[in-house]
Each structure stands twice: as structure tokens, then as C-alpha cells.
Amino acid sequence: MPPDPALTLNPVVTTSRLSGADTSGVALQDARQLISVPGFLEVFRRGSLSVELYCPRHHDPQTPHAQDELYVVISGSGQFFCTGERRAFGPGDLLFVAAGQDHRFEAFSDDLAVWVIFYGPDGGERAPERTVLGQMFAERGSV
């Protein structure tokens, strides 16, 4: 039986830098070699999912984004501001920002590096609640 075309990877044109690359993931070491610091680098995209390496320095000029996003802190520490609330963060922490929310990193160390994961439709997912460490919370603005 011939393979299902929906399950077959389409060939892509690659640069010599990526020839033979494993398309199932990205090594942090490879992304760090390509990023201009300060700045960000999109390292993976599939459908609505986009993953970036983000390394701000001194200040974080972000504005609200169209999609929901997650940050996974690789290195560095500081304060994270999101919709009027601040929290400390450090390596390994997971931070969530709903689409359209004002957010930024503040008072952060010079080694800050985070994976940024954008996903879902523009305007974000319209979930009535979120679950954090097994505890359910109503979303702000939901009835």
C-alpha cells in the first residue's frame, strides 16, 4: 500500500547550514549560534505553532501579541510583568501570557534567554478557565 500523503513529510529546500538537519527539534546550542543578541530568532514553525529563542538585554520592548504564548526560562532571572501583576522568575520557570495582554521582563539579569512558544488562533483561545498545578482558575473577564 502506498504511504498516506498526509503523513509524508514534504521535502524542503535547506541551506548548507541545515543540510541533513533533524527536523524534529532544535538544539539550544545551534539557536544560540544564529541569534543576534539582543534579539529573537524563530527556530521552529508548524501551523499556528511558532517557537523562538528570545534574548533581551537591559530592557524588554515587547508589546502585546496576537497569539497566546508560553515562555520557558533557559537562563537568567528577574521580574515578569503581566497584566498588572509581577512575579519573580528563574531558570526552568514556565510563564503564560494570553493573547493581547500587556507583558514584559523587568529588572532581569544580562544572561536572560527564554524559549517563546506562540500557538493558537489570532486573539487567543477562548477558554473559560486554566488549570495550574492541578488547580482550576476562572479566566479574567470570563463569566
N, CA, C and O atoms as a MOPAC input file, in Angstrom:
PM7 MOZYME 1SCF
protein

 N      0.84300 1    -1.16700 1     0.00000 1
 C      0.00000 1     0.00000 1     0.00000 1
 C      0.89100 1     1.23300 1     0.00000 1
 O      1.84200 1     1.29900 1     0.77900 1
 N      0.60100 1     2.23900 1    -0.87700 1
 C      1.43300 1     3.45300 1    -0.89700 1
 C      1.24500 1     4.25400 1     0.38400 1
 O      0.18500 1     4.19000 1     1.00600 1
 N      2.27100 1     5.00900 1     0.78400 1
 C      2.15000 1     5.80400 1     2.01100 1
 C      1.07200 1     6.87300 1     1.86800 1
 O      0.83600 1     7.38900 1     0.77600 1
 N      0.42900 1     7.19400 1     2.97100 1
 C     -0.58400 1     8.23500 1     3.00700 1
 C      0.10800 1     9.57800 1     2.82500 1
 O      0.97200 1     9.93500 1     3.62600 1
 N     -0.26400 1    10.35200 1     1.75900 1
 C      0.40900 1    11.64000 1     1.52200 1
 C      0.27500 1    12.60100 1     2.70100 1
 O      1.14800 1    13.44500 1     2.90300 1
 N     -0.78900 1    12.49100 1     3.47500 1
 C     -0.96600 1    13.38500 1     4.62300 1
 C      0.05600 1    13.11100 1     5.71100 1
 O      0.32400 1    13.97900 1     6.54200 1
 N      0.63700 1    11.90200 1     5.71500 1
 C      1.61300 1    11.54300 1     6.74100 1
 C      3.04700 1    11.64600 1     6.24600 1
 O      3.98400 1    11.39800 1     7.00500 1
 N      3.22800 1    12.01000 1     4.98000 1
 C      4.55400 1    12.08500 1     4.39300 1
 C      5.08300 1    13.51100 1     4.50900 1
 O      4.39000 1    14.46700 1     4.15900 1
 N      6.31000 1    13.64900 1     5.00100 1
 C      6.92600 1    14.97100 1     5.07600 1
 C      7.22800 1    15.46900 1     3.67700 1
 O      7.76700 1    14.73200 1     2.85200 1
 N      6.88800 1    16.69400 1     3.41400 1
 C      7.23300 1    17.28700 1     2.13000 1
 C      8.69200 1    17.68600 1     2.16100 1
 O      9.17600 1    18.20500 1     3.16700 1
 N      9.40600 1    17.44400 1     1.05400 1
 C     10.80600 1    17.88100 1     1.04400 1
 C     10.87000 1    19.39900 1     1.08500 1
 O     10.01700 1    20.08300 1     0.51800 1
 N     11.88500 1    19.91700 1     1.76000 1
 C     12.06500 1    21.35800 1     1.83600 1
 C     13.44900 1    21.71100 1     1.34000 1
 O     14.37300 1    20.90000 1     1.39700 1
 N     13.57900 1    22.92100 1     0.85600 1
 C     14.88500 1    23.40900 1     0.43900 1
 C     15.61500 1    23.84000 1     1.69300 1
 O     15.07500 1    24.59800 1     2.50000 1
 N     16.83200 1    23.36500 1     1.86300 1
 C     17.59600 1    23.73100 1     3.04800 1
 C     18.86300 1    24.45800 1     2.63400 1
 O     19.36900 1    24.27900 1     1.52600 1
 N     19.36000 1    25.27000 1     3.52900 1
 C     20.64500 1    25.91100 1     3.28500 1
 C     21.71700 1    24.89600 1     3.64500 1
 O     21.42400 1    23.88300 1     4.28100 1
 N     22.93200 1    25.15400 1     3.25200 1
 C     24.01200 1    24.22000 1     3.58100 1
 C     24.16400 1    24.09100 1     5.09600 1
 O     24.58000 1    23.04300 1     5.59000 1
 N     23.82600 1    25.15600 1     5.83800 1
 C     23.93900 1    25.13400 1     7.29100 1
 C     22.99400 1    24.09000 1     7.88200 1
 O     23.30000 1    23.49500 1     8.91500 1
 N     21.82900 1    23.85800 1     7.22500 1
 C     20.84000 1    22.93400 1     7.76300 1
 C     20.78800 1    21.61100 1     7.02700 1
 O     19.96400 1    20.75900 1     7.36100 1
 N     21.64400 1    21.41400 1     6.03500 1
 C     21.60800 1    20.15500 1     5.28600 1
 C     21.70300 1    18.96800 1     6.21300 1
 O     22.59600 1    18.88900 1     7.05600 1
 N     20.77900 1    18.05200 1     6.05100 1
 C     20.79200 1    16.84300 1     6.85800 1
 C     20.30000 1    17.05700 1     8.26800 1
 O     20.39100 1    16.15000 1     9.09400 1
 N     19.77400 1    18.24900 1     8.56900 1
 C     19.32700 1    18.54100 1     9.93200 1
 C     18.14000 1    17.67800 1    10.31100 1
 O     17.32900 1    17.30900 1     9.46100 1
 N     18.04600 1    17.36500 1    11.57600 1
 C     16.89600 1    16.66400 1    12.12800 1
 C     15.77900 1    17.69000 1    12.24500 1
 O     15.94000 1    18.69400 1    12.93800 1
 N     14.65700 1    17.46000 1    11.58700 1
 C     13.57000 1    18.44000 1    11.59600 1
 C     12.61300 1    18.24800 1    12.76200 1
 O     11.58100 1    18.91700 1    12.82000 1
 N     12.92700 1    17.35700 1    13.68700 1
 C     12.03200 1    17.12000 1    14.82300 1
 C     12.36000 1    17.98800 1    16.03100 1
 O     11.65600 1    17.91900 1    17.03800 1
 N     13.39400 1    18.79000 1    15.95900 1
 C     13.74500 1    19.62700 1    17.10600 1
 C     14.90900 1    20.54400 1    16.80000 1
 O     15.49200 1    20.49800 1    15.71700 1
 N     15.23700 1    21.37900 1    17.77400 1
 C     16.31000 1    22.36200 1    17.63700 1
 C     17.17600 1    22.30500 1    18.88600 1
 O     16.66100 1    22.31000 1    20.00400 1
 N     18.47300 1    22.25300 1    18.70100 1
 C     19.39700 1    22.28900 1    19.83500 1
 C     19.61100 1    23.74200 1    20.25500 1
 O     19.82300 1    24.61300 1    19.41100 1
 N     19.55500 1    23.99200 1    21.54300 1
 C     19.78700 1    25.33400 1    22.06400 1
 C     21.12700 1    25.86900 1    21.57800 1
 O     21.22600 1    27.04200 1    21.21800 1
 N     22.13400 1    25.05200 1    21.56400 1
 C     23.47200 1    25.46400 1    21.12100 1
 C     23.42400 1    26.00000 1    19.68300 1
 O     24.05500 1    27.01200 1    19.38000 1
 N     22.67900 1    25.32700 1    18.79900 1
 C     22.57300 1    25.78400 1    17.40200 1
 C     21.85000 1    27.12300 1    17.32400 1
 O     22.27900 1    28.01800 1    16.59500 1
 N     20.75500 1    27.26800 1    18.06800 1
 C     19.99600 1    28.52700 1    18.05400 1
 C     20.84800 1    29.67300 1    18.58300 1
 O     20.81300 1    30.77600 1    18.03800 1
 N     21.61300 1    29.41800 1    19.64100 1
 C     22.45700 1    30.48100 1    20.21200 1
 C     23.54000 1    30.93900 1    19.23900 1
 O     23.97600 1    32.08900 1    19.29800 1
 N     23.97900 1    30.05400 1    18.34800 1
 C     24.98400 1    30.44200 1    17.35900 1
 C     24.39500 1    31.35000 1    16.27700 1
 O     25.12600 1    32.11100 1    15.64300 1
 N     23.08600 1    31.27400 1    16.06500 1
 C     22.44900 1    32.03100 1    14.98900 1
 C     21.79600 1    33.33600 1    15.43300 1
 O     21.58500 1    34.22600 1    14.60900 1
 N     21.47300 1    33.46700 1    16.71600 1
 C     20.75200 1    34.64900 1    17.18600 1
 C     21.67900 1    35.84900 1    17.32300 1
 O     22.84600 1    35.71100 1    17.68900 1
 N     21.14200 1    37.02300 1    17.02400 1
 C     21.84100 1    38.28200 1    17.30200 1
 C     21.31500 1    38.78700 1    18.64000 1
 O     20.11700 1    39.02700 1    18.79100 1
 N     22.20800 1    38.94700 1    19.60400 1
 C     21.80400 1    39.38700 1    20.94300 1
 C     22.07600 1    40.87100 1    21.06500 1
 O     23.18300 1    41.29100 1    20.72600 1
 N     21.13700 1    41.70700 1    21.52900 1
 C     19.80000 1    41.30100 1    21.93900 1
 C     18.92900 1    41.02800 1    20.72100 1
 O     19.16400 1    41.56700 1    19.64000 1
 N     17.93100 1    40.19300 1    20.91000 1
 C     17.02000 1    39.92300 1    19.81700 1
 C     16.31200 1    38.59600 1    19.97200 1
 O     16.34700 1    37.96800 1    21.03100 1
 N     15.66600 1    38.17900 1    18.89000 1
 C     14.95900 1    36.90800 1    18.88500 1
 C     15.20600 1    36.21000 1    17.55700 1
 O     15.58300 1    36.83500 1    16.56600 1
 N     14.98900 1    34.91500 1    17.56000 1
 C     15.18500 1    34.09200 1    16.37600 1
 C     14.09000 1    33.03600 1    16.34400 1
 O     13.97300 1    32.23600 1    17.27200 1
 N     13.29100 1    33.02800 1    15.28800 1
 C     12.32000 1    31.94400 1    15.14200 1
 C     13.09300 1    30.68400 1    14.78200 1
 O     13.84500 1    30.67300 1    13.80800 1
 N     12.91000 1    29.62200 1    15.56200 1
 C     13.67000 1    28.39600 1    15.35600 1
 C     12.80900 1    27.23800 1    14.84300 1
 O     13.33400 1    26.23500 1    14.36000 1
 N     11.47900 1    27.38400 1    14.95200 1
 C     10.60100 1    26.29900 1    14.52100 1
 C      9.22100 1    26.87400 1    14.24200 1
 O      8.75400 1    27.76300 1    14.95500 1
 N      8.56500 1    26.35600 1    13.19000 1
 C      7.18900 1    26.74800 1    12.88700 1
 C      6.47300 1    25.55200 1    12.27700 1
 O      7.01500 1    24.84400 1    11.42700 1
 N      5.25500 1    25.34700 1    12.72600 1
 C      4.37800 1    24.33600 1    12.13400 1
 C      2.94500 1    24.76600 1    12.40600 1
 O      2.53300 1    24.84900 1    13.56300 1
 N      2.17800 1    25.04300 1    11.34900 1
 C      0.80800 1    25.52000 1    11.52200 1
 C      0.80000 1    26.80200 1    12.33600 1
 O      1.54500 1    27.73700 1    12.04100 1
 N     -0.04800 1    26.84700 1    13.36900 1
 C     -0.12500 1    28.05200 1    14.20200 1
 C      0.98300 1    28.11200 1    15.25100 1
 O      1.13000 1    29.12800 1    15.93100 1
 N      1.76400 1    27.04400 1    15.39400 1
 C      2.82600 1    26.97300 1    16.41000 1
 C      4.10300 1    27.61400 1    15.89000 1
 O      4.56600 1    27.30700 1    14.79100 1
 N      4.66100 1    28.50000 1    16.68900 1
 C      5.93800 1    29.12800 1    16.36700 1
 C      6.77500 1    29.14600 1    17.64300 1
 O      6.27100 1    29.48500 1    18.71400 1
 N      8.05500 1    28.78000 1    17.53000 1
 C      8.95700 1    28.77800 1    18.68000 1
 C     10.13400 1    29.69300 1    18.36000 1
 O     10.73400 1    29.62100 1    17.28800 1
 N     10.44300 1    30.55500 1    19.32300 1
 C     11.55700 1    31.49300 1    19.17000 1
 C     12.50000 1    31.38100 1    20.35100 1
 O     12.10900 1    30.97400 1    21.44500 1
 N     13.74700 1    31.74800 1    20.11100 1
 C     14.69500 1    31.99700 1    21.18900 1
 C     14.73300 1    33.51100 1    21.35000 1
 O     14.95900 1    34.23600 1    20.38000 1
 N     14.51200 1    33.99300 1    22.57900 1
 C     14.46700 1    35.43600 1    22.84200 1
 C     15.50100 1    35.76800 1    23.90600 1
 O     15.52200 1    35.16600 1    24.97900 1
 N     16.36300 1    36.74100 1    23.59200 1
 C     17.43600 1    37.16000 1    24.50000 1
 C     17.48100 1    38.68300 1    24.57100 1
 O     18.29800 1    39.30300 1    23.89100 1
 N     16.61300 1    39.30300 1    25.38500 1
 C     16.67100 1    40.75700 1    25.52600 1
 C     17.85700 1    41.16800 1    26.39100 1
 O     18.38500 1    40.35900 1    27.15400 1
 N     18.26800 1    42.40900 1    26.27100 1
 C     19.31900 1    42.95200 1    27.12800 1
 C     18.89800 1    44.33400 1    27.60700 1
 O     18.43700 1    45.15400 1    26.81200 1
 N     19.05300 1    44.59500 1    28.89300 1
 C     18.81200 1    45.88700 1    29.55400 1
 C     17.34000 1    46.26200 1    29.67200 1
 O     16.90600 1    46.65600 1    30.75500 1
 N     16.54800 1    46.15400 1    28.59400 1
 C     15.10300 1    46.38800 1    28.70000 1
 C     14.38200 1    45.48800 1    27.68600 1
 O     14.97400 1    45.02100 1    26.71300 1
 N     13.10400 1    45.26400 1    27.94200 1
 C     12.29600 1    44.38600 1    27.10400 1
 C     11.24000 1    45.23700 1    26.39300 1
 O     10.29600 1    45.70000 1    27.03200 1
 N     11.38400 1    45.45000 1    25.08000 1
 C     10.48600 1    46.35000 1    24.35200 1
 C      9.19800 1    45.69400 1    23.83100 1
 O      8.54600 1    46.24900 1    22.94700 1
 N      8.82600 1    44.53500 1    24.35900 1
 C      7.67100 1    43.82400 1    23.82000 1
 C      6.36600 1    44.61400 1    23.92400 1
 O      6.18300 1    45.44500 1    24.81400 1
 N      5.48800 1    44.32900 1    23.00300 1
 C      4.11400 1    44.81300 1    23.02600 1
 C      3.21600 1    43.57400 1    22.98600 1
 O      3.70100 1    42.48500 1    22.67900 1
 N      1.91800 1    43.71100 1    23.28900 1
 C      1.03200 1    42.55000 1    23.26300 1
 C      1.06200 1    41.83100 1    21.91000 1
 O      1.23000 1    42.45400 1    20.86200 1
 N      0.89800 1    40.51400 1    21.95900 1
 C      0.93700 1    39.67100 1    20.76400 1
 C     -0.45800 1    39.17800 1    20.40400 1
 O     -1.35600 1    39.15700 1    21.24600 1
 N     -0.63000 1    38.78400 1    19.15200 1
 C     -1.93100 1    38.31500 1    18.65400 1
 C     -2.27300 1    36.91200 1    19.14500 1
 O     -3.45000 1    36.56800 1    19.24500 1
 N     -1.26200 1    36.09400 1    19.45200 1
 C     -1.49700 1    34.71400 1    19.86800 1
 C     -1.19300 1    34.52600 1    21.35200 1
 O     -0.47700 1    35.32500 1    21.95600 1
 N     -1.75000 1    33.45300 1    21.93500 1
 C     -1.34900 1    33.04200 1    23.27800 1
 C      0.12400 1    32.64100 1    23.20800 1
 O      0.61800 1    32.23500 1    22.15700 1
 N      0.81900 1    32.76000 1    24.34700 1
 C      2.23400 1    32.38200 1    24.33700 1
 C      2.68300 1    31.83900 1    25.68500 1
 O      2.13600 1    32.17000 1    26.73700 1
 N      3.68800 1    31.00300 1    25.60700 1
 C      4.37300 1    30.46200 1    26.77900 1
 C      5.83100 1    30.87000 1    26.69500 1
 O      6.41200 1    30.93100 1    25.61100 1
 N      6.41500 1    31.14800 1    27.85200 1
 C      7.85500 1    31.35100 1    27.95500 1
 C      8.40300 1    30.23300 1    28.82900 1
 O      7.82100 1    29.90100 1    29.86200 1
 N      9.51900 1    29.65600 1    28.41600 1
 C     10.25200 1    28.71100 1    29.25200 1
 C     11.62600 1    29.33700 1    29.46700 1
 O     12.38700 1    29.52000 1    28.51700 1
 N     11.93900 1    29.66400 1    30.71500 1
 C     13.18600 1    30.36600 1    31.02200 1
 C     14.34900 1    29.37900 1    30.94300 1
 O     14.37000 1    28.36200 1    31.63600 1
 N     15.30200 1    29.70100 1    30.09400 1
 C     16.51000 1    28.88100 1    29.92900 1
 C     17.56100 1    29.32300 1    30.94000 1
 O     18.12300 1    28.50900 1    31.67300 1
 N     17.81400 1    30.62700 1    30.96300 1
 C     18.80000 1    31.18100 1    31.89400 1
 C     18.38300 1    32.59200 1    32.26700 1
 O     17.60400 1    33.23500 1    31.56300 1
 N     18.91000 1    33.05800 1    33.37900 1
 C     18.61800 1    34.40000 1    33.83900 1
 C     17.50800 1    34.42400 1    34.87700 1
 O     16.84000 1    33.42100 1    35.12700 1
 N     17.33100 1    35.59400 1    35.47100 1
 C     16.30400 1    35.77100 1    36.49400 1
 C     15.88500 1    37.22900 1    36.49400 1
 O     16.55900 1    38.08100 1    35.91500 1
 N     14.77000 1    37.51000 1    37.14600 1
 C     14.27300 1    38.87300 1    37.23800 1
 C     12.81900 1    38.87900 1    37.62800 1
 O     12.34900 1    37.98400 1    38.33100 1
 N     12.10100 1    39.89200 1    37.16900 1
 C     10.67500 1    40.04100 1    37.41600 1
 C      9.94000 1    39.96300 1    36.08400 1
 O     10.42000 1    40.46200 1    35.06600 1
 N      8.76400 1    39.32600 1    36.10200 1
 C      7.92500 1    39.25400 1    34.91400 1
 C      6.63400 1    40.00100 1    35.20500 1
 O      5.93500 1    39.69500 1    36.17100 1
 N      6.32000 1    40.98400 1    34.36300 1
 C      5.10300 1    41.77200 1    34.49200 1
 C      4.10000 1    41.25700 1    33.47500 1
 O      4.42800 1    41.11000 1    32.29800 1
 N      2.86900 1    40.97800 1    33.92300 1
 C      1.80600 1    40.56600 1    33.01700 1
 C      0.47600 1    41.07100 1    33.54600 1
 O      0.02600 1    40.67700 1    34.62200 1
 N     -0.14000 1    41.94700 1    32.77600 1
 C     -1.46500 1    42.48000 1    33.08700 1
 C     -1.58500 1    42.94300 1    34.53600 1
 O     -2.49000 1    42.52400 1    35.25800 1
 N     -0.67500 1    43.80200 1    34.94900 1
 C     -0.75500 1    44.41400 1    36.27400 1
 C     -0.15400 1    43.61900 1    37.40900 1
 O     -0.12700 1    44.10900 1    38.53800 1
 N      0.32600 1    42.42000 1    37.16400 1
 C      0.93000 1    41.59800 1    38.22100 1
 C      2.39900 1    41.33500 1    37.91500 1
 O      2.79200 1    41.21000 1    36.75500 1
 N      3.20400 1    41.25300 1    38.97100 1
 C      4.62800 1    40.93600 1    38.83200 1
 C      4.93500 1    39.66700 1    39.60300 1
 O      4.35800 1    39.40500 1    40.65800 1
 N      5.86400 1    38.87400 1    39.04900 1
 C      6.32800 1    37.67700 1    39.74600 1
 C      7.79400 1    37.46100 1    39.42800 1
 O      8.26600 1    37.78600 1    38.33900 1
 N      8.50400 1    36.90700 1    40.39600 1
 C      9.91000 1    36.56300 1    40.18100 1
 C      9.97700 1    35.35100 1    39.25500 1
 O      9.07700 1    34.51200 1    39.25200 1
 N     11.05400 1    35.26800 1    38.46700 1
 C     11.26300 1    34.10400 1    37.60900 1
 C     12.73600 1    33.72500 1    37.60800 1
 O     13.60600 1    34.53200 1    37.93500 1
 N     12.99100 1    32.47800 1    37.23400 1
 C     14.34900 1    31.96900 1    37.12800 1
 C     14.39100 1    30.78600 1    36.18500 1
 O     13.36400 1    30.40200 1    35.62700 1
 N     15.57500 1    30.19600 1    35.99600 1
 C     15.73200 1    29.09200 1    35.06400 1
 C     14.73100 1    27.95800 1    35.32300 1
 O     14.51700 1    27.54000 1    36.46100 1
 N     14.13200 1    27.48100 1    34.23700 1
 C     13.19000 1    26.38000 1    34.30600 1
 C     11.74900 1    26.81000 1    34.49500 1
 O     10.84500 1    25.98900 1    34.34400 1
 N     11.50600 1    28.07400 1    34.82100 1
 C     10.13900 1    28.52600 1    35.05600 1
 C      9.35000 1    28.60000 1    33.75300 1
 O      9.90700 1    28.82700 1    32.68000 1
 N      8.03200 1    28.40100 1    33.87600 1
 C      7.08900 1    28.48200 1    32.77100 1
 C      6.17500 1    29.67500 1    33.02700 1
 O      5.59000 1    29.79600 1    34.10400 1
 N      6.05200 1    30.55400 1    32.03700 1
 C      5.22200 1    31.75300 1    32.15600 1
 C      4.21700 1    31.77000 1    31.00700 1
 O      4.58500 1    31.50400 1    29.86300 1
 N      2.95000 1    32.07900 1    31.29900 1
 C      1.89600 1    32.11500 1    30.28600 1
 C      1.39500 1    33.53800 1    30.10500 1
 O      1.23600 1    34.28200 1    31.07300 1
 N      1.14600 1    33.90800 1    28.84900 1
 C      0.56300 1    35.20900 1    28.51700 1
 C     -0.55100 1    34.97000 1    27.50700 1
 O     -0.30500 1    34.44600 1    26.42000 1
 N     -1.77900 1    35.35500 1    27.86300 1
 C     -2.89300 1    35.25800 1    26.91400 1
 C     -2.71400 1    36.32300 1    25.83200 1
 O     -2.12000 1    37.37500 1    26.07100 1
 N     -3.22700 1    36.03800 1    24.65900 1
 C     -3.14800 1    36.97700 1    23.53800 1
 C     -3.66100 1    38.35400 1    23.95600 1
 O     -4.66900 1    38.47100 1    24.65300 1
 N     -2.95300 1    39.38400 1    23.52000 1
 C     -3.37800 1    40.75300 1    23.75700 1
 C     -3.01200 1    41.33800 1    25.10300 1
 O     -3.28500 1    42.51300 1    25.34600 1
 N     -2.39800 1    40.55500 1    26.00000 1
 C     -2.07100 1    41.06800 1    27.32800 1
 C     -0.74500 1    41.82400 1    27.32000 1
 O      0.21600 1    41.42800 1    26.66100 1
 N     -0.72300 1    42.92300 1    28.07200 1
 C      0.49100 1    43.69400 1    28.26500 1
 C      1.43700 1    42.87000 1    29.13300 1
 O      1.03100 1    42.37300 1    30.18300 1
 N      2.68600 1    42.72000 1    28.71300 1
 C      3.64600 1    41.91200 1    29.47100 1
 C      5.06800 1    42.31200 1    29.09500 1
 O      5.31900 1    42.87300 1    28.02900 1
 N      6.00000 1    42.00000 1    30.01800 1
 C      7.41600 1    42.26700 1    29.74600 1
 C      8.27100 1    41.69600 1    30.87600 1
 O      7.79500 1    41.44100 1    31.98200 1
 N      9.54000 1    41.50800 1    30.55700 1
 C     10.52700 1    41.13700 1    31.56500 1
 C     11.09600 1    42.43200 1    32.13300 1
 O     11.37200 1    43.37300 1    31.39000 1
 N     11.27300 1    42.47800 1    33.46100 1
 C     11.79700 1    43.67100 1    34.12800 1
 C     12.92600 1    43.27900 1    35.07200 1
 O     12.96300 1    42.15400 1    35.57100 1
 N     13.83600 1    44.20000 1    35.31300 1
 C     14.92600 1    44.00100 1    36.27400 1
 C     15.54800 1    42.62100 1    36.11500 1
 O     15.71800 1    41.89000 1    37.09000 1
 N     15.88400 1    42.27500 1    34.88500 1
 C     16.40500 1    40.92600 1    34.60700 1
 C     17.91700 1    40.94200 1    34.42400 1
 O     18.51500 1    41.97000 1    34.10300 1
 N     18.51300 1    39.78300 1    34.63500 1
 C     19.96300 1    39.62800 1    34.51400 1
 C     20.37700 1    39.65000 1    33.03900 1
 O     19.56100 1    39.41300 1    32.14800 1
 N     21.66700 1    39.94100 1    32.80100 1
 C     22.18400 1    40.06200 1    31.43600 1
 C     22.29200 1    38.73700 1    30.68700 1
 O     22.62800 1    38.72500 1    29.50300 1
 N     22.01400 1    37.63000 1    31.35700 1
 C     22.08200 1    36.33000 1    30.68700 1
 C     20.69300 1    35.77200 1    30.36900 1
 O     20.55300 1    34.57800 1    30.10400 1
 N     19.65000 1    36.63900 1    30.39200 1
 C     18.29200 1    36.15100 1    30.15700 1
 C     18.15900 1    35.54100 1    28.76100 1
 O     18.49600 1    36.16700 1    27.75600 1
 N     17.66500 1    34.31800 1    28.72500 1
 C     17.33800 1    33.62200 1    27.47700 1
 C     16.09100 1    32.79300 1    27.74800 1
 O     16.01900 1    32.07500 1    28.74500 1
 N     15.10800 1    32.89600 1    26.85600 1
 C     13.85900 1    32.15600 1    27.01700 1
 C     13.42900 1    31.55600 1    25.68900 1
 O     13.64900 1    32.13900 1    24.62700 1
 N     12.80900 1    30.37400 1    25.76400 1
 C     12.07100 1    29.84400 1    24.62200 1
 C     10.71400 1    30.52900 1    24.66500 1
 O     10.10100 1    30.61300 1    25.72900 1
 N     10.23900 1    31.01400 1    23.54100 1
 C      8.91300 1    31.61500 1    23.42300 1
 C      8.09900 1    30.72100 1    22.49900 1
 O      8.52200 1    30.42000 1    21.38300 1
 N      6.93900 1    30.30000 1    22.96400 1
 C      6.08900 1    29.40500 1    22.19500 1
 C      4.76300 1    30.11100 1    21.93400 1
 O      3.96900 1    30.31100 1    22.85300 1
 N      4.52800 1    30.48600 1    20.68700 1
 C      3.26300 1    31.08500 1    20.26200 1
 C      2.39400 1    29.97300 1    19.68600 1
 O      2.90000 1    29.08200 1    19.00400 1
 N      1.09200 1    30.01800 1    19.95500 1
 C      0.20900 1    28.97800 1    19.41700 1
 C     -1.22800 1    29.47900 1    19.35600 1
 O     -1.59400 1    30.46200 1    20.00000 1
 N     -2.02600 1    28.77900 1    18.57100 1
 C     -3.45900 1    29.03600 1    18.50800 1
 C     -3.83100 1    30.15900 1    17.57100 1
 O     -2.97700 1    30.73600 1    16.89700 1
 N     -5.12600 1    30.46600 1    17.53600 1
 C     -5.62600 1    31.47900 1    16.60800 1
 C     -5.28400 1    32.89600 1    17.06700 1
 O     -5.02600 1    33.13600 1    18.24600 1
 N     -5.28700 1    33.82600 1    16.11400 1
 C     -5.16100 1    35.24100 1    16.48900 1
 C     -6.29800 1    35.57600 1    17.43900 1
 O     -7.43400 1    35.15500 1    17.22300 1
 N     -6.00100 1    36.32500 1    18.48100 1
 C     -6.98200 1    36.63400 1    19.50600 1
 C     -6.95500 1    35.65200 1    20.66100 1
 O     -7.59400 1    35.87600 1    21.68900 1
 N     -6.21000 1    34.55300 1    20.49200 1
 C     -6.06200 1    33.56200 1    21.55300 1
 C     -7.21500 1    32.58300 1    21.64500 1
 O     -8.26700 1    32.76800 1    21.03200 1
 N     -6.99500 1    31.55100 1    22.41700 1
 C     -8.04500 1    30.57300 1    22.66800 1
 C     -9.02300 1    31.16000 1    23.67300 1
 O     -8.61100 1    31.87800 1    24.58500 1
 N    -10.26100 1    30.88200 1    23.53000 1
 C    -11.30100 1    31.42400 1    24.41000 1
 C    -11.71500 1    30.38200 1    25.44300 1
 O    -12.84800 1    29.90200 1    25.43200 1
 N    -10.79900 1    30.04200 1    26.32400 1
 C    -11.07000 1    29.06100 1    27.36900 1
 C    -11.64400 1    29.77000 1    28.58700 1
 O    -11.16600 1    30.84700 1    28.94300 1
 N    -12.66700 1    29.19300 1    29.24500 1
 C    -13.25200 1    29.83500 1    30.42000 1
 C    -12.39800 1    29.70100 1    31.67800 1
 O    -12.59400 1    30.43400 1    32.64700 1
 N    -11.44000 1    28.75400 1    31.65900 1
 C    -10.58700 1    28.57300 1    32.83200 1
 C     -9.21800 1    28.07000 1    32.40700 1
 O     -9.00000 1    27.68600 1    31.25800 1
 N     -8.30200 1    28.08300 1    33.37100 1
 C     -6.97500 1    27.47400 1    33.19400 1
 C     -6.69500 1    26.62300 1    34.41400 1
 O     -7.20300 1    26.89600 1    35.50200 1
 N     -5.89200 1    25.59900 1    34.23200 1
 C     -5.50900 1    24.72200 1    35.33000 1
 C     -4.01300 1    24.88100 1    35.55600 1
 O     -3.21900 1    24.74000 1    34.62600 1
 N     -3.63100 1    25.17500 1    36.79900 1
 C     -2.23200 1    25.36900 1    37.17300 1
 C     -1.93500 1    24.44000 1    38.33600 1
 O     -2.54700 1    24.53800 1    39.39900 1
 N     -0.97300 1    23.52700 1    38.11800 1
 C     -0.59400 1    22.54800 1    39.14200 1
 C     -1.82400 1    21.84400 1    39.73200 1
 O     -1.92300 1    21.64900 1    40.94300 1
 N     -2.74700 1    21.47300 1    38.85700 1
 C     -3.92300 1    20.71400 1    39.25500 1
 C     -5.06100 1    21.53400 1    39.82600 1
 O     -6.10300 1    20.97700 1    40.16800 1
 N     -4.89100 1    22.84800 1    39.93900 1
 C     -5.94000 1    23.70600 1    40.48600 1
 C     -6.53500 1    24.55700 1    39.36600 1
 O     -5.80100 1    25.16900 1    38.59100 1
 N     -7.88300 1    24.59600 1    39.28200 1
 C     -8.57600 1    25.32000 1    38.22100 1
 C     -8.86000 1    26.75800 1    38.65000 1
 O     -9.25500 1    27.01600 1    39.78700 1
 N     -8.65100 1    27.69300 1    37.71500 1
 C     -8.88900 1    29.10800 1    37.92700 1
 C     -9.71600 1    29.65000 1    36.77600 1
 O     -9.45100 1    29.33000 1    35.61800 1
 N    -10.72600 1    30.47800 1    37.08400 1
 C    -11.50500 1    31.14200 1    36.03800 1
 C    -10.61400 1    32.17100 1    35.34800 1
 O     -9.81400 1    32.84500 1    35.99700 1
 N    -10.75600 1    32.28400 1    34.04300 1
 C    -10.01300 1    33.30200 1    33.30600 1
 C    -10.57000 1    34.67500 1    33.64500 1
 O    -11.76700 1    34.81700 1    33.89400 1
 N     -9.72400 1    35.66700 1    33.65700 1
 C    -10.17500 1    37.04500 1    33.88200 1
 C    -11.12400 1    37.42700 1    32.76200 1
 O    -10.87400 1    37.14800 1    31.58900 1
 N    -12.21500 1    38.07100 1    33.14400 1
 C    -13.17500 1    38.53000 1    32.14300 1
 C    -14.16700 1    37.47500 1    31.70700 1
 O    -15.08300 1    37.77600 1    30.94100 1
 N    -14.00900 1    36.21700 1    32.18100 1
 C    -14.98800 1    35.19100 1    31.80000 1
 C    -16.09800 1    35.16500 1    32.84400 1
 O    -15.89100 1    35.55900 1    33.99100 1
 N    -17.25900 1    34.70400 1    32.44500 1
 C    -18.41000 1    34.67500 1    33.35900 1
 C    -18.46400 1    33.36100 1    34.07600 1
 O    -19.36000 1    33.13800 1    34.89000 1

